[in-house]
Amino acid sequence: MFVRIDQIDHPLLAPYRNLRTTNLTRLSGQFIAESQPLVARLLESSLVTESILLDEAFVDEARSWIPDSIPVLVIASPMVRELIGFHFHRGYLACGRRPRFSPPDAVEISNSRSWTGVALIGVQDPENMGSILRTCSALGIQDVFIGPNCVDPFARRVLRVSMGNAFKLNFYDFSNSIPALLWFRSRSIESIAACLSEESEELCQFRRNQNAIVLLGNEAHGLPAEILQHSDRKLKIAMDLSTDSLNVSVAAGIILHNLCRIC
C-alpha cells in the first residue's frame, strides 16, 4: 500500500524523524533498517515491518518486490534529508517492531551435543556487535544472549554492519548473568569464557565436550571477574610477535569457527 505524504510533520513519519540525534531504544518497541538490502531482509524475516519510508525516485522499483500489505510512505527526494537529519541516498528506510528478548531458560536446545550459543557482556562498539552477529549467522549460531552494558543489537549502525543478519537470530536477556550460567550448568551446557589468563586453554588444543555457550566480553576490559569465576572453562588464542590481544569481533570469529567447524 503506497501512501504519498507531502507534509513533513505528518504523524506517520514520526519514527524516521531526526535519525542522527534520535535512537529508537529497547524501550521504544521499534527499530530502523536502512537501505534496500536491509529492508528486503527485514521483509524476509519473521519480524514485523510497521512501515517503509521510500524516496519517490524508487517507487517504480519498489512496486516490483514490496508486498501490498506493507504501508509504504512515499516522500519527495528533498524531504528525505530534512526529515531524517542527514544526506541519505539509499532510497529505502523501514521501521520494524522489536522482538522481545526471551529469558535464557526459554532457549530450545537439541540433544545433539553440538548446540552453540554466544553470550555478550559489555560489548559496546556497534561495529564489533554487528560483526559478531554476522559471524554467528554465517556459522549457524542462532541463539545470542545480550548481557549488561552492551550496545543495542537493533541499533542502526549494528544492523548495517551485520548486513541484516541480526534479523535471523534469537536474542535472550542475559542481564542476570550468574543465575543464567548456573542454569546452563544444570542442563549440562558448558560455559566457555574467552580470556587471556594463565588458566586458559589454548584454542589449538581445545576440544569441546558438549553443548556450549561462548562468553565474550568488553573491548578494553574483557569479561567481569564474577563471570570468569562462574564459567566452566577458559579459552585463549595463542599470539605471536608480542601481540597482546585481538579485537573482540576478530577473536569471536576465530573461536566460533573452531568450535563449530573443527572441534
C-alpha positions in Angstrom: 0.0 0.0 0.0 1.8 3.1 -1.3 0.8 6.4 0.5 2.1 9.7 -0.8 2.9 12.2 2.0 3.7 15.8 1.4 3.7 17.2 4.9 7.0 16.9 6.8 5.2 16.9 10.2 2.8 14.0 9.2 2.5 11.7 12.2 3.2 8.6 10.1 6.7 9.9 9.6 7.5 10.1 13.3 9.7 7.0 13.6 12.0 8.4 10.9 12.4 11.9 12.2 15.9 13.3 13.1 17.6 9.9 13.0 21.0 11.4 13.5 20.0 12.5 17.0 17.2 10.1 17.8 17.9 6.5 18.6 15.0 4.1 18.9 16.0 2.2 22.1 14.9 -1.1 23.6 12.1 0.8 25.3 10.6 2.2 22.1 9.5 -1.2 20.7 10.8 -0.1 17.2 14.0 -0.1 15.2 15.1 1.4 11.9 16.6 -0.5 9.0 18.5 1.4 6.3 19.0 0.6 2.6 17.2 -1.7 0.1 19.2 -4.9 1.1 18.3 -4.5 4.8 14.7 -3.7 4.1 14.5 -6.8 1.9 16.0 -8.9 4.6 13.6 -7.5 7.2 10.7 -8.4 5.0 12.0 -11.9 4.5 12.4 -12.4 8.3 9.7 -13.3 10.9 9.8 -9.8 12.3 7.0 -7.3 11.8 7.6 -4.4 9.4 5.5 -1.5 10.5 6.2 0.7 7.6 8.7 1.6 4.8 9.8 5.1 4.0 10.6 5.5 0.3 12.2 8.2 -1.7 9.9 8.9 -4.6 12.7 8.2 -7.1 12.5 4.5 -6.2 8.7 3.9 -6.4 8.7 2.0 -9.7 11.4 -0.3 -8.5 9.8 -0.8 -5.1 6.4 -1.8 -6.6 8.0 -4.9 -8.0 9.0 -6.5 -4.7 7.4 -4.9 -1.7 4.2 -6.7 -0.7 0.9 -4.8 -0.9 0.2 -5.5 2.8 3.1 -3.2 3.9 2.4 0.5 4.3 4.9 2.4 2.1 5.3 6.1 2.8 6.5 7.9 -0.3 8.0 11.4 0.1 9.8 13.8 -2.3 13.6 13.4 -2.5 14.3 16.8 -1.0 12.1 15.9 2.1 14.3 12.9 3.0 17.3 14.8 4.3 15.0 17.4 6.0 13.1 14.5 7.7 15.9 12.2 8.9 18.5 14.9 9.5 21.4 13.8 7.1 22.1 13.2 3.5 20.7 9.7 2.6 21.0 8.3 -0.9 20.0 4.7 -0.4 16.3 5.4 -1.0 14.8 2.9 1.5 14.2 3.0 5.3 12.0 0.7 7.2 10.5 0.7 10.8 10.4 -2.7 12.3 8.8 -3.9 15.5 11.4 -5.1 18.0 11.3 -8.6 19.2 11.3 -9.2 23.0 14.4 -10.7 24.4 13.4 -14.1 25.9 14.7 -15.3 29.3 17.7 -17.7 29.0 15.7 -20.7 30.1 13.4 -20.3 27.1 16.1 -21.4 24.7 15.5 -24.6 22.8 18.5 -26.9 22.7 18.8 -30.0 20.7 20.2 -33.3 22.1 22.9 -33.5 19.5 25.6 -32.2 21.9 26.7 -29.7 19.3 24.5 -26.7 20.2 26.5 -23.4 20.5 25.3 -20.2 21.9 27.0 -16.8 22.3 26.8 -14.5 25.3 28.0 -10.9 25.1 28.8 -8.9 28.1 29.9 -5.2 27.8 30.4 -5.3 24.0 29.8 -1.6 23.3 31.1 -0.9 19.9 28.4 -1.1 17.2 30.9 -2.4 14.6 32.0 -5.2 16.9 28.5 -6.1 17.8 27.4 -6.1 14.1 30.4 -8.2 13.1 29.8 -10.8 15.8 26.2 -11.1 14.8 27.1 -11.6 11.2 29.6 -14.3 12.2 27.0 -16.0 14.3 24.6 -16.1 11.4 27.3 -17.4 9.0 28.2 -20.3 11.4 24.6 -21.2 12.1 24.6 -19.9 15.6 21.1 -18.6 16.1 20.9 -18.0 19.9 22.6 -14.9 21.2 22.5 -13.7 24.8 22.8 -10.0 25.4 24.3 -9.1 28.8 24.8 -5.9 30.7 26.4 -2.8 29.1 26.1 -4.0 25.5 25.2 -1.8 22.6 21.7 -2.4 21.3 21.8 -5.2 18.7 19.0 -3.4 16.8 20.8 0.0 16.7 21.0 1.3 13.1 24.8 1.0 12.9 24.7 -2.5 14.3 22.1 -3.6 11.7 24.1 -2.0 8.9 27.4 -3.8 9.9 25.5 -7.1 10.5 24.1 -6.7 6.9 20.6 -7.5 8.4 21.8 -10.9 9.6 20.6 -9.9 13.1 17.0 -10.5 11.8 17.8 -14.2 11.6 18.9 -14.6 15.2 17.1 -15.3 18.5 18.0 -12.9 21.3 17.9 -13.6 25.0 18.2 -11.4 28.1 21.5 -12.2 29.8 21.4 -9.3 32.3 21.2 -11.7 35.2 24.3 -13.5 34.0 25.3 -15.6 37.1 21.9 -17.3 37.5 21.9 -17.9 33.8 25.3 -19.6 33.9 24.1 -21.8 36.8 21.1 -22.8 34.8 23.3 -23.7 31.8 25.4 -25.8 34.0 22.3 -27.6 35.4 21.5 -28.5 31.8 25.0 -29.8 31.0 25.7 -26.8 28.9 29.4 -25.9 29.1 30.2 -22.2 29.6 33.4 -21.2 27.8 34.9 -17.8 28.7 37.2 -16.1 26.1 40.0 -14.6 28.2 43.8 -14.2 28.4 44.8 -15.8 31.7 47.2 -18.5 32.9 44.2 -20.8 33.4 43.0 -20.5 29.8 43.4 -23.4 27.4 44.9 -22.6 24.1 42.4 -22.8 21.2 44.7 -25.1 19.1 44.5 -27.7 21.9 40.9 -27.1 22.9 38.1 -29.6 22.4 34.5 -29.0 23.5 32.8 -31.8 25.4 29.2 -31.0 25.0 26.7 -28.3 24.2 28.4 -25.0 24.9 27.9 -21.2 25.3 30.8 -18.9 24.5 31.2 -15.8 26.6 32.7 -12.7 25.1 33.5 -9.5 27.0 34.2 -5.8 26.7 36.6 -4.5 24.1 39.0 -3.0 26.7 38.4 -4.9 29.9 37.2 -8.3 28.8 34.8 -10.3 31.0 34.0 -9.4 34.6 35.7 -11.3 37.3 32.5 -12.9 38.6 31.7 -14.2 35.1 35.1 -15.8 34.9 34.6 -17.3 38.4 31.4 -19.0 37.3 32.5 -20.2 33.9 33.3 -23.8 33.4 36.3 -23.4 31.1 38.5 -20.6 29.9 39.9 -20.3 26.3 42.5 -18.1 24.6 44.1 -17.7 21.2 47.9 -18.1 21.2 49.5 -15.0 19.6 52.9 -14.1 18.2 55.1 -11.0 17.7 54.3 -9.8 21.3 50.7 -9.1 20.2 48.7 -8.7 23.4 45.2 -9.2 22.2 42.8 -9.3 19.3 39.7 -7.2 18.5 36.7 -8.9 20.1 34.9 -9.5 16.8 38.1 -11.0 15.3 38.6 -13.2 18.3 34.9 -14.2 18.1 35.2 -15.3 14.5 38.3 -17.4 15.1 36.9 -19.1 18.3 33.5 -19.7 17.0 34.7 -21.1 13.7 36.9 -23.6 15.5 34.2 -24.6 17.9 31.6 -25.0 15.2 33.5 -26.3 12.3 36.7 -28.1 13.6 36.2 -29.3 17.2 
